[in-house]
């Protein structure tokens, strides 16, 4: 072989060997660096977790239920005396004022009784006048007889034997008799005065009964039904419980919105509680306040009846309409709260996933109170300012390191749905 060719071949082998050594070194260096990186960060990148802070906010339990509008007052007007309808002045739908005459009854026998009572009063007054005259006459007779008896007695005492004893006895007897007649006349006068009181009471009775022949409105309202027409015979409502009424009157310028509150929330309802009212029939939406409640449960439905007074000046609402009512109960203005998205429930146990200062996940059991639509009151388990994870709770485990970021969605949902209420 040519020495020159042999030298070129040896040189080429050495170069190839050098390239192989360099490649191996680069590979080992790369592997070493990779191993060093893995050793310094064995967990890899931390997952992102949406969190919100535990805050103090108003929270309320809202009851959504349907209620029915009822008249503020409603009454069926009966006649207190029997008679025929001589005149009826109203019909259904008419608005009337308090004291307005709605119907007039014709009761001929009652007119006669009133006239008789008036005559009885006049007769009693005349009897009193006669009795007073009788008292005056009796007092005059007694005065004369008493004076005569007194003079005879004085003369007999001055000159004994001058006046016969029989004459003195007769004068004394007449004096005493006249005194008795005065007393009798005064008693007759008192009896006549008492009879006048009886006659006047009798007159007042029949006059009142005569007034009942005019049926008047007891309050401002609207006639919702008319039961009788002109000429109808109406029985007295006091003597027959099945008697027919004349009209039905309802007060509708203010309505009662009655709602049934379940037993579990009945104790939380108080006067003045704010209610949000929507009337689907008219499209109206307004606020109201609890005015009164029964403070007792209906045993058949286990509910308590609650009423809200609703002004109805334009008569847009009518009794019998239904309304959707959202009533705030168990309202706490400054409660420690978390979003409902942060809760995990298992039986009677409620937990949240809290992110500590080292960005590690901790599972905390909490005790909850009032539950609103978007926030829940926390009674124990976390403190104000703690960060809790919201949403996808099953993706995280206790002890795991996470990268927390504030969730605008939970705060926005709270501010929109609860904070504005």
Buried (B, 14 or more C-beta within 10 A) or exposed (E): EEEEEEEEEEEEEEEEEEEEEEEEEEEEEEEEEEEEEEEEEEEEEEEEBBBBBBBEBBBBBBBEBEBBBBBBBBBBBBBBBBBBBEEBBBEEEBBBEEEEBBBBBEBEEBEEBBEEBBEBBEBBBEBBEEBBEBBEEBBEBBEEBBEEBEEBBEEBEEEEEEBEEEEBEEBBEBBBEBBEBBEEBBEBBEEBBEBBEEBBEBBEEBBEBBEBBEBBBEBBBBBBEBBBEEEBEBBBBEEEEEBBBBBBBBBBBEBBBBBBBEEEBBEBBEEEBBBBBEBEEEEEEEEBEBBEBBEEBEEEEEBBBBBBBBEBEEEEBBBEBEBBBBBBBBBBEEBBBBBBBBBBEEEEEBBBBBBEEEBBBBBBEBEBBBBBBBBBBBEEBBEEEBBBBBBEBEEBEEEBBBEBEEBEBBBEBBEEEBBEB
